[in-house]
């Protein structure tokens, strides 16, 4: 006779509890109960709904939640642990409520309002291994979420756990830092840290630009003043250099300045005065100065323009 077929499905299971719950209750029973109730109402329950989770059962300090995907389960756990870190910021360490979370993906048996199987048992054992405020996941969960979330993982290796006949490879979710690992390709810091570094880099860049502009003002003024103080000979030398380099427009600018200094300047007269200087190529100088627009001979210029008296 065939056995009755039981309902099975693949699911992501999150097991969580409060670290040191018995001690907290002994210290302040009513206060601990009130805090836990507030955390459930304001943080945990809304996040379960947001990440498409389903509460299977709760105990005094524990909770078993089923998710449709490993990614949803890990996202939920990250939101909870980061949210609890913020809520505990101003609470004395000995009075803080801190969750331990374990997550596994596996085949489960559904029976009325409960779930059973190795998938559930491994999640519960991971939760027991986890430190206060930490998230421990199985190798299967790590495989499903690798590269899909901006977090790092620390490989804790195979661990022996109660009532599981094989070692369970465990990974710790690094909530507040990126950890190098051969089993995790994307080692990114939390988005808040990334934004801080980006803002700091932007501020440094803006400061650098401001310093450059502040320094450039005096330098620009100095070079403009220096350009206005060039002698006629220096400008003529620049013209020759500009023509040789093919910068005819720059040469013509200097030629205009030469004529401002000496309106009756002529190339032939100037070259005649420099014949006695050594290392002066008269033909090269004449060609360059004329190419820049300086008159070769004032008499010849005025005849060409029909401006002679």
Long-range contacts (C-beta under 8 A, 24 or more apart in sequence): 6-109, 6-111, 7-109, 7-110, 7-111, 8-107, 8-108, 8-109, 8-110, 8-117, 9-107, 9-108, 9-110, 10-105, 10-106, 10-107, 10-108, 11-66, 11-67, 11-68, 11-105, 11-106, 11-108, 11-115, 11-119, 12-66, 12-67, 12-68, 12-69, 12-70, 12-72, 12-73, 12-103, 12-104, 12-105, 12-141, 12-144, 13-64, 13-65, 13-66, 13-67, 13-73, 13-103, 13-104, 13-105, 13-106, 13-108, 13-115, 13-119, 13-120, 13-123, 14-53, 14-63, 14-64, 14-65, 14-66, 14-67, 14-73, 14-76, 14-77, 14-101, 14-102, 14-103, 14-123, 15-62, 15-63, 15-64, 15-101, 15-102, 15-103, 15-120, 15-123, 15-124, 15-126, 15-127, 16-62, 16-63, 16-65, 16-77, 16-80, 16-99, 16-100, 16-101, 16-102, 16-127, 17-59, 17-61, 17-62, 17-63, 17-99, 17-100, 17-127, 18-61, 18-62, 18-97, 18-98, 18-99, 18-100, 19-98, 19-99, 19-100, 19-131, 19-132, 19-133, 20-98, 20-132, 21-60, 21-61, 24-95, 24-97, 27-94, 27-95, 28-95, 31-95, 32-97, 35-97, 36-61, 36-97, 39-84, 39-87, 39-97, 43-80, 43-83, 43-84, 43-87, 44-80, 47-76, 47-79, 47-80, 47-83, 48-76, 50-76, 50-79, 51-75, 51-76, 51-79, 56-113, 56-114, 56-115, 57-113, 57-114, 64-115, 64-120, 64-123, 64-124, 66-108, 66-115, 69-144, 70-103, 70-105, 70-137, 70-140, 70-141, 70-144, 70-145, 71-144, 71-145, 71-148, 71-149, 73-103, 73-141, 74-103, 74-135, 74-137, 74-141, 74-145, 74-149, 74-151, 74-173, 75-149, 77-101, 77-103, 77-135, 77-173, 78-135, 78-149, 78-151, 78-173, 78-175, 81-133, 81-134, 81-135, 81-175, 82-175, 82-190, 84-133, 85-133, 85-175, 85-176, 98-132, 98-133, 99-132, 99-133, 100-127, 100-128, 100-130, 100-131, 100-132, 100-133, 100-134, 101-127, 101-130, 101-134, 101-135, 101-136, 102-126, 102-127, 102-128, 102-129, 102-130, 102-135, 102-136, 102-137, 103-135, 103-136, 103-137, 103-138, 103-141, 104-137, 104-138, 104-140, 104-141, 105-138, 105-140, 105-141, 105-144, 106-140, 118-164, 121-163, 121-164, 122-161, 122-164, 122-168, 125-161, 125-162, 125-163, 125-164, 125-168, 126-161, 126-168, 126-170, 128-161, 128-162, 129-159, 129-161, 129-170, 130-172, 133-175, 134-172, 134-173, 134-175, 135-172, 135-173, 135-175, 136-170, 136-171, 136-172, 136-173, 137-170, 137-171, 137-172, 137-173, 138-168, 138-169, 138-170, 138-171, 139-168, 139-169, 139-170, 139-171, 141-171, 142-171, 142-183, 142-184, 146-183, 146-184, 146-185, 146-186, 147-185, 147-186, 150-186, 150-188, 150-190, 150-191, 151-175, 151-188, 151-190, 152-177, 152-178, 152-179, 152-180, 152-181, 152-184, 152-186, 152-187, 152-188, 153-179, 153-181, 153-183, 153-184, 154-179, 154-181, 155-181, 155-182, 155-183, 230-257, 232-258, 232-261, 232-262, 232-265, 235-261, 236-270, 236-285, 236-289, 239-288, 239-289, 239-292, 239-294, 240-284, 240-285, 240-288, 240-289, 242-292, 243-287, 243-288, 243-291, 243-292, 244-288, 248-291, 248-292, 251-288, 251-291, 251-292, 252-292, 252-293, 254-292, 255-289, 255-292, 255-293, 255-294, 256-293, 258-294, 259-294, 264-298, 265-294, 265-295, 266-294, 266-295, 266-296, 266-297, 266-298, 266-301, 267-294, 267-295, 267-296, 267-297, 268-296, 268-297, 269-297, 269-298
